[in-house]
């Protein structure tokens, strides 16, 4: 579905091409390519209709992108992974201390019904299906150490981890209520909020005693060394169920399995940028711009998880989207505060050789699950399923997503788009605004064009439905 008709979209994009110049979105040490408007009109056109950040959002391993790392990172492909992070044998497979010192804190919504979940427990309640047919794995029971065996079925492309229960009966494992972050006893930290609106000075602060709690559902930390002092820390958060948004009081986009992520990019050990995923797309900010919590020396970026959909944002409040025939929005607030660094599976990933290693913090963390190529939930229910309905191309239940390996871990730019997509980095937390949701609300289309498919799969885009 498209909110801007094809003709006008082409006209607007043509206008942007004529009046936008390559450049950096802000000055300083930022060498991330973006688009620089030639005029105030175009700058506001970008802001009003997001023409500068329109993207398909198909995010996954991208060999073309890896080849294009060379201009910004000359040493990429030469210094990677554990060798770049290890100065001696004692430091081998070590997560840099600064990654944990600046780990994000996540505000979950106070009205959330589907909390963070353990990926290992998730596998206890599913049966693998090849499209709509159950299949048997080589091992008698699936777990994190053998999940990649499912790739033997058409390389895993059409494998779906399908719920053993009727999701409409809301079994306990879908909700993850036991994984609500606890309340820390020692409240000795202070809040330093970033810019909350355009009137506040950047770096303004207010003080509150607060700190994040531990969840029994481990987050997943994947650290990628890009060379030349550039280190990306990807924090992944898993939920067993995504409750879709309401459109005209009708709910669309429910699915089993939900992966969300946040990226903190470091330059020479200093946090520089923060990216938060929102459905197919996301937003990038400078570290200075975002809200922060913690000790004055090591202030952790604060992000917000939307109720139901778990899309991530940099601010609390309503986050509307434009859709044909209606309006949908995500909601965030300051509910339970989650510190994912207190319980996580941590890894180091070489994005050129596609090698994942557990860190010495969690040396027994399984790696096989990471290479599973299929979906982490049910396939889109057929229309003759009594739980399913469709309206103007949108479905009540859609397919579950692919895993972290398909979130463009080798990205050069902070944003999670293709190499050719623009990346706008905000110096402030923008006021509330609407965004164009190009392709509806399904999260199934994590597989995209040839530019961003994993090399070993080497397949053209195929449609499930």
BELMO-V496445 format. One record per residue. N is the residue number from 1. RES is the residue in three letters. D_LAST is the distance of its C-alpha to the last C-alpha in Angstrom with 2 decimals. Layout:
n=N res=RES d_last=D_LAST
n=N res=RES d_last=D_LAST
//
This chain:
n=1 res=UNK d_last=15.05
n=2 res=UNK d_last=18.51
n=3 res=UNK d_last=21.82
n=4 res=UNK d_last=23.92
n=5 res=UNK d_last=23.47
n=6 res=UNK d_last=22.93
n=7 res=UNK d_last=26.57
n=8 res=UNK d_last=28.14
n=9 res=UNK d_last=25.97
n=10 res=UNK d_last=27.17
n=11 res=UNK d_last=30.67
n=12 res=UNK d_last=30.71
n=13 res=UNK d_last=29.44
n=14 res=UNK d_last=32.03
n=15 res=UNK d_last=34.66
n=16 res=UNK d_last=33.79
n=17 res=UNK d_last=34.06
n=18 res=UNK d_last=37.45
n=19 res=UNK d_last=38.85
n=20 res=UNK d_last=37.43
n=21 res=UNK d_last=39.23
n=22 res=UNK d_last=38.16
n=23 res=UNK d_last=39.99
n=24 res=UNK d_last=40.06
n=25 res=UNK d_last=39.04
n=26 res=UNK d_last=42.19
n=27 res=UNK d_last=45.32
n=28 res=UNK d_last=46.83
n=29 res=UNK d_last=45.31
n=30 res=UNK d_last=41.76
n=31 res=UNK d_last=40.69
n=32 res=UNK d_last=37.01
n=33 res=UNK d_last=36.03
n=34 res=UNK d_last=34.82
n=35 res=UNK d_last=35.59
n=36 res=UNK d_last=38.93
n=37 res=UNK d_last=39.40
n=38 res=UNK d_last=42.47
n=39 res=UNK d_last=43.28
n=40 res=UNK d_last=43.22
n=41 res=UNK d_last=41.08
n=42 res=UNK d_last=38.34
n=43 res=UNK d_last=38.65
n=44 res=UNK d_last=38.03
n=45 res=UNK d_last=35.27
n=46 res=UNK d_last=33.50
n=47 res=UNK d_last=34.24
n=48 res=UNK d_last=33.47
n=49 res=UNK d_last=30.07
n=50 res=UNK d_last=29.18
n=51 res=UNK d_last=29.04
n=52 res=UNK d_last=30.45
n=53 res=UNK d_last=27.74
n=54 res=UNK d_last=24.58
n=55 res=UNK d_last=22.06
n=56 res=UNK d_last=18.41
n=57 res=UNK d_last=19.30
n=58 res=UNK d_last=17.33
n=59 res=UNK d_last=19.93
n=60 res=UNK d_last=20.57
n=61 res=UNK d_last=23.31
n=62 res=UNK d_last=24.48
n=63 res=UNK d_last=27.09
n=64 res=UNK d_last=27.72
n=65 res=UNK d_last=28.55
n=66 res=UNK d_last=30.84
n=67 res=UNK d_last=32.74
n=68 res=UNK d_last=33.21
n=69 res=UNK d_last=34.80
n=70 res=UNK d_last=38.07
n=71 res=UNK d_last=39.29
n=72 res=UNK d_last=39.21
n=73 res=UNK d_last=39.83
n=74 res=UNK d_last=42.11
n=75 res=UNK d_last=42.34
n=76 res=UNK d_last=38.62
n=77 res=UNK d_last=38.01
n=78 res=UNK d_last=41.63
n=79 res=UNK d_last=41.96
n=80 res=UNK d_last=39.13
n=81 res=UNK d_last=38.37
n=82 res=UNK d_last=41.18
n=83 res=UNK d_last=43.77
n=84 res=UNK d_last=43.54
n=85 res=UNK d_last=43.83
n=86 res=UNK d_last=46.54
n=87 res=UNK d_last=50.11
n=88 res=UNK d_last=51.47
n=89 res=UNK d_last=50.52
n=90 res=UNK d_last=50.73
n=91 res=UNK d_last=47.99
n=92 res=UNK d_last=45.54
n=93 res=UNK d_last=42.06
n=94 res=UNK d_last=43.38
n=95 res=UNK d_last=41.33
n=96 res=UNK d_last=43.46
n=97 res=UNK d_last=45.38
n=98 res=UNK d_last=44.37
n=99 res=UNK d_last=40.66
n=100 res=UNK d_last=41.56
n=101 res=UNK d_last=44.21
n=102 res=UNK d_last=41.73
n=103 res=UNK d_last=38.78
n=104 res=UNK d_last=36.91
n=105 res=UNK d_last=37.53
n=106 res=UNK d_last=34.69
n=107 res=UNK d_last=35.37
n=108 res=UNK d_last=33.01
n=109 res=UNK d_last=32.84
n=110 res=UNK d_last=35.58
n=111 res=UNK d_last=33.25
n=112 res=UNK d_last=30.57
n=113 res=UNK d_last=29.30
n=114 res=UNK d_last=27.04
n=115 res=UNK d_last=29.26
n=116 res=UNK d_last=29.02
n=117 res=UNK d_last=28.26
n=118 res=UNK d_last=29.32
n=119 res=UNK d_last=26.63
n=120 res=UNK d_last=28.84
n=121 res=UNK d_last=28.94
n=122 res=UNK d_last=25.19
n=123 res=UNK d_last=24.88
n=124 res=UNK d_last=27.28
n=125 res=UNK d_last=24.90
n=126 res=UNK d_last=21.70
n=127 res=UNK d_last=20.62
n=128 res=UNK d_last=18.39
n=129 res=UNK d_last=15.36
n=130 res=UNK d_last=13.66
n=131 res=UNK d_last=10.12
n=132 res=UNK d_last=11.68
n=133 res=UNK d_last=15.04
n=134 res=UNK d_last=17.96
n=135 res=UNK d_last=19.80
n=136 res=UNK d_last=23.35
n=137 res=UNK d_last=24.44
n=138 res=UNK d_last=27.68
n=139 res=UNK d_last=29.52
n=140 res=UNK d_last=30.23
n=141 res=UNK d_last=28.96
n=142 res=UNK d_last=26.68
n=143 res=UNK d_last=28.32
n=144 res=UNK d_last=28.55
n=145 res=UNK d_last=30.59
n=146 res=UNK d_last=28.23
n=147 res=UNK d_last=24.66
n=148 res=UNK d_last=24.19
n=149 res=UNK d_last=24.74
n=150 res=UNK d_last=21.06
n=151 res=UNK d_last=20.55
n=152 res=UNK d_last=21.87
n=153 res=UNK d_last=18.46
n=154 res=UNK d_last=16.85
n=155 res=UNK d_last=18.62
n=156 res=UNK d_last=16.75
n=157 res=UNK d_last=13.62
n=158 res=UNK d_last=11.31
n=159 res=UNK d_last=13.99
n=160 res=UNK d_last=13.79
n=161 res=UNK d_last=17.14
n=162 res=UNK d_last=16.70
n=163 res=UNK d_last=19.45
n=164 res=UNK d_last=22.08
n=165 res=UNK d_last=22.96
n=166 res=UNK d_last=21.52
n=167 res=UNK d_last=20.96
n=168 res=UNK d_last=22.22
n=169 res=UNK d_last=25.53
n=170 res=UNK d_last=25.81
n=171 res=UNK d_last=27.36
n=172 res=UNK d_last=29.83
n=173 res=UNK d_last=28.07
n=174 res=UNK d_last=25.23
n=175 res=UNK d_last=27.88
n=176 res=UNK d_last=30.00
n=177 res=UNK d_last=33.05
n=178 res=UNK d_last=35.40
n=179 res=UNK d_last=34.24
n=180 res=UNK d_last=35.49
n=181 res=UNK d_last=37.77
n=182 res=UNK d_last=41.41
n=183 res=UNK d_last=44.19
n=184 res=UNK d_last=46.45
n=185 res=UNK d_last=50.12
n=186 res=UNK d_last=51.43
n=187 res=UNK d_last=50.59
n=188 res=UNK d_last=52.38
n=189 res=UNK d_last=49.98
n=190 res=UNK d_last=49.99
n=191 res=UNK d_last=47.34
n=192 res=UNK d_last=47.42
n=193 res=UNK d_last=44.94
n=194 res=UNK d_last=43.71
n=195 res=UNK d_last=43.63
n=196 res=UNK d_last=42.09
n=197 res=UNK d_last=42.53
n=198 res=UNK d_last=43.95
n=199 res=UNK d_last=47.43
n=200 res=UNK d_last=47.84
n=201 res=UNK d_last=49.27
n=202 res=UNK d_last=47.03
n=203 res=UNK d_last=47.77
n=204 res=UNK d_last=49.30
n=205 res=UNK d_last=49.73
n=206 res=UNK d_last=50.29
n=207 res=UNK d_last=51.29
n=208 res=UNK d_last=49.86
n=209 res=UNK d_last=50.33
n=210 res=UNK d_last=46.93
n=211 res=UNK d_last=44.95
n=212 res=UNK d_last=41.63
n=213 res=UNK d_last=41.17
n=214 res=UNK d_last=39.70
n=215 res=UNK d_last=36.49
n=216 res=UNK d_last=36.18
n=217 res=UNK d_last=32.61
n=218 res=UNK d_last=33.12
n=219 res=UNK d_last=31.54
n=220 res=UNK d_last=30.65
n=221 res=UNK d_last=32.77
n=222 res=UNK d_last=31.97
n=223 res=UNK d_last=34.80
n=224 res=UNK d_last=34.40
n=225 res=UNK d_last=37.57
n=226 res=UNK d_last=37.02
n=227 res=UNK d_last=40.68
n=228 res=UNK d_last=43.48
n=229 res=UNK d_last=43.56
n=230 res=UNK d_last=39.93
n=231 res=UNK d_last=38.27
n=232 res=UNK d_last=34.91
n=233 res=UNK d_last=34.55
n=234 res=UNK d_last=30.97
n=235 res=UNK d_last=30.90
n=236 res=UNK d_last=27.72
n=237 res=UNK d_last=27.35
n=238 res=UNK d_last=25.11
n=239 res=UNK d_last=24.28
n=240 res=UNK d_last=22.74
n=241 res=UNK d_last=21.18
n=242 res=UNK d_last=20.11
n=243 res=UNK d_last=21.12
n=244 res=UNK d_last=19.34
n=245 res=UNK d_last=21.54
n=246 res=UNK d_last=22.81
n=247 res=UNK d_last=22.26
n=248 res=UNK d_last=24.76
n=249 res=UNK d_last=25.43
n=250 res=UNK d_last=21.88
n=251 res=UNK d_last=20.08
n=252 res=UNK d_last=16.65
n=253 res=UNK d_last=14.99
n=254 res=UNK d_last=16.40
n=255 res=UNK d_last=15.36
n=256 res=UNK d_last=17.26
n=257 res=UNK d_last=18.83
n=258 res=UNK d_last=19.89
n=259 res=UNK d_last=21.58
n=260 res=UNK d_last=23.82
n=261 res=UNK d_last=26.52
n=262 res=UNK d_last=29.71
n=263 res=UNK d_last=31.53
n=264 res=UNK d_last=35.30
n=265 res=UNK d_last=36.64
n=266 res=UNK d_last=40.23
n=267 res=UNK d_last=42.71
n=268 res=UNK d_last=45.70
n=269 res=UNK d_last=45.20
n=270 res=UNK d_last=44.90
n=271 res=UNK d_last=41.81
n=272 res=UNK d_last=40.84
n=273 res=UNK d_last=37.32
n=274 res=UNK d_last=34.79
n=275 res=UNK d_last=31.05
n=276 res=UNK d_last=28.94
n=277 res=UNK d_last=25.14
n=278 res=UNK d_last=23.61
n=279 res=UNK d_last=19.85
n=280 res=UNK d_last=18.65
n=281 res=UNK d_last=22.21
n=282 res=UNK d_last=25.69
n=283 res=UNK d_last=29.37
n=284 res=UNK d_last=32.20
n=285 res=UNK d_last=35.81
n=286 res=UNK d_last=39.12
n=287 res=UNK d_last=40.44
n=288 res=UNK d_last=43.41
n=289 res=UNK d_last=41.30
n=290 res=UNK d_last=39.50
n=291 res=UNK d_last=41.03
n=292 res=UNK d_last=42.71
n=293 res=UNK d_last=44.34
n=294 res=UNK d_last=46.78
n=295 res=UNK d_last=49.98
n=296 res=UNK d_last=51.34
n=297 res=UNK d_last=51.17
n=298 res=UNK d_last=47.58
n=299 res=UNK d_last=45.57
n=300 res=UNK d_last=42.01
n=301 res=UNK d_last=39.26
n=302 res=UNK d_last=37.85
n=303 res=UNK d_last=34.21
n=304 res=UNK d_last=32.57
n=305 res=UNK d_last=29.51
n=306 res=UNK d_last=27.88
n=307 res=UNK d_last=27.87
n=308 res=UNK d_last=24.64
n=309 res=UNK d_last=22.36
n=310 res=UNK d_last=24.93
n=311 res=UNK d_last=24.46
n=312 res=UNK d_last=27.72
n=313 res=UNK d_last=30.39
n=314 res=UNK d_last=33.96
n=315 res=UNK d_last=35.47
n=316 res=UNK d_last=35.59
n=317 res=UNK d_last=34.78
n=318 res=UNK d_last=32.06
n=319 res=UNK d_last=29.45
n=320 res=UNK d_last=27.90
n=321 res=UNK d_last=24.91
n=322 res=UNK d_last=24.53
n=323 res=UNK d_last=21.60
n=324 res=UNK d_last=21.57
n=325 res=UNK d_last=23.39
n=326 res=UNK d_last=24.32
n=327 res=UNK d_last=25.31
n=328 res=UNK d_last=24.10
n=329 res=UNK d_last=26.09
n=330 res=UNK d_last=26.61
n=331 res=UNK d_last=29.95
n=332 res=UNK d_last=32.08
n=333 res=UNK d_last=35.61
n=334 res=UNK d_last=38.17
n=335 res=UNK d_last=37.35
n=336 res=UNK d_last=37.92
n=337 res=UNK d_last=38.51
n=338 res=UNK d_last=36.88
n=339 res=UNK d_last=38.44
n=340 res=UNK d_last=35.87
n=341 res=UNK d_last=38.62
n=342 res=UNK d_last=40.39
n=343 res=UNK d_last=37.78
n=344 res=UNK d_last=35.35
n=345 res=UNK d_last=34.24
n=346 res=UNK d_last=35.43
n=347 res=UNK d_last=34.65
n=348 res=UNK d_last=35.58
n=349 res=UNK d_last=33.00
n=350 res=UNK d_last=33.84
n=351 res=UNK d_last=31.02
n=352 res=UNK d_last=32.29
n=353 res=UNK d_last=32.80
n=354 res=UNK d_last=29.88
n=355 res=UNK d_last=32.42
n=356 res=UNK d_last=32.38
n=357 res=UNK d_last=35.62
n=358 res=UNK d_last=36.58
n=359 res=UNK d_last=39.32
n=360 res=UNK d_last=42.77
n=361 res=UNK d_last=42.14
n=362 res=UNK d_last=39.55
n=363 res=UNK d_last=40.45
n=364 res=UNK d_last=38.78
n=365 res=UNK d_last=35.37
n=366 res=UNK d_last=32.75
n=367 res=UNK d_last=30.83
n=368 res=UNK d_last=28.50
n=369 res=UNK d_last=25.81
n=370 res=UNK d_last=25.54
n=371 res=UNK d_last=24.30
n=372 res=UNK d_last=21.43
n=373 res=UNK d_last=18.37
n=374 res=UNK d_last=15.68
n=375 res=UNK d_last=14.56
n=376 res=UNK d_last=17.29
n=377 res=UNK d_last=15.60
n=378 res=UNK d_last=13.31
n=379 res=UNK d_last=9.58
n=380 res=UNK d_last=8.07
n=381 res=UNK d_last=9.98
n=382 res=UNK d_last=9.00
n=383 res=UNK d_last=10.84
n=384 res=UNK d_last=13.67
n=385 res=UNK d_last=14.50
n=386 res=UNK d_last=17.65
n=387 res=UNK d_last=16.97
n=388 res=UNK d_last=13.93
n=389 res=UNK d_last=14.34
n=390 res=UNK d_last=12.95
n=391 res=UNK d_last=15.29
n=392 res=UNK d_last=15.12
n=393 res=UNK d_last=11.53
n=394 res=UNK d_last=12.33
n=395 res=UNK d_last=11.59
n=396 res=UNK d_last=14.40
n=397 res=UNK d_last=12.73
n=398 res=UNK d_last=10.38
n=399 res=UNK d_last=10.08
n=400 res=UNK d_last=13.47
n=401 res=UNK d_last=14.80
n=402 res=UNK d_last=16.36
n=403 res=UNK d_last=20.13
n=404 res=UNK d_last=23.18
n=405 res=UNK d_last=23.31
n=406 res=UNK d_last=20.42
n=407 res=UNK d_last=22.24
n=408 res=UNK d_last=24.24
n=409 res=UNK d_last=27.37
n=410 res=UNK d_last=29.11
n=411 res=UNK d_last=28.96
n=412 res=UNK d_last=32.16
n=413 res=UNK d_last=31.84
n=414 res=UNK d_last=31.60
n=415 res=UNK d_last=28.40
n=416 res=UNK d_last=25.02
n=417 res=UNK d_last=23.77
n=418 res=UNK d_last=23.82
n=419 res=UNK d_last=27.35
n=420 res=UNK d_last=27.38
n=421 res=UNK d_last=26.54
n=422 res=UNK d_last=29.66
n=423 res=UNK d_last=30.84
n=424 res=UNK d_last=33.09
n=425 res=UNK d_last=35.23
n=426 res=UNK d_last=36.90
n=427 res=UNK d_last=40.57
n=428 res=UNK d_last=40.43
n=429 res=UNK d_last=38.29
n=430 res=UNK d_last=37.23
n=431 res=UNK d_last=37.68
n=432 res=UNK d_last=34.93
n=433 res=UNK d_last=32.59
n=434 res=UNK d_last=29.19
n=435 res=UNK d_last=26.38
n=436 res=UNK d_last=23.60
n=437 res=UNK d_last=20.15
n=438 res=UNK d_last=18.29
n=439 res=UNK d_last=14.58
n=440 res=UNK d_last=14.73
n=441 res=UNK d_last=15.23
n=442 res=UNK d_last=12.26
n=443 res=UNK d_last=13.55
n=444 res=UNK d_last=10.49
n=445 res=UNK d_last=10.91
n=446 res=UNK d_last=14.04
n=447 res=UNK d_last=13.44
n=448 res=UNK d_last=14.61
n=449 res=UNK d_last=16.85
n=450 res=UNK d_last=19.47
n=451 res=UNK d_last=22.03
n=452 res=UNK d_last=20.79
n=453 res=UNK d_last=19.18
n=454 res=UNK d_last=21.53
n=455 res=UNK d_last=23.80
n=456 res=UNK d_last=23.72
n=457 res=UNK d_last=20.00
n=458 res=UNK d_last=20.53
n=459 res=UNK d_last=17.07
n=460 res=UNK d_last=15.41
n=461 res=UNK d_last=12.40
n=462 res=UNK d_last=9.16
n=463 res=UNK d_last=5.60
n=464 res=UNK d_last=3.75
n=465 res=UNK d_last=0.00
//
